[in-house]
């Protein structure tokens, strides 16, 4: 809300400044140019006012209201894993919608959105498109789920290329 007041105050000051400027120079300006400038100022003021009415700062409260939580269970994969189902359980969650927010490129999800039913959701995905440039070793990443009215739930993911 504070941002909206600042923008409105700024746009009003800009409008007053431009109006005073046009009055001082009105004797030297041509009437058509003056009319075009007035129309432009009116449209700019209307645009700023409508933009302010549509602004919301609710997104700033999201990280404070819904903290990020991490899973105690990690997922481990190899190039030969193929299709995989993982059950995610978050006690006390109930029935809520989720969406996959971030995941490694080599995981292809069957569904990017789903629902928790009685604290449980089943993620279904396939390990594919593993970059050929992966040298032998273990790589760490994470899978994040954005859960409705809960926040972000992150699951550690490890990929071992032998």
Secondary structure, 3 states (H helix, E strand, C coil): CHHHHHHHHHHHHHHHHHHHHHHHCCCCCCHHHHHHHHHHHHHHHHHHHHHHHHCCCCHHHHHHHCCCEECCCCEEEECCCCEEEEEEECCCCCCEEEEEEECCCCEEECCCEEEEECCEEEEEEEECCCCCCCCCEEEEEEEEEEECCCEEEEEEEEEEEC
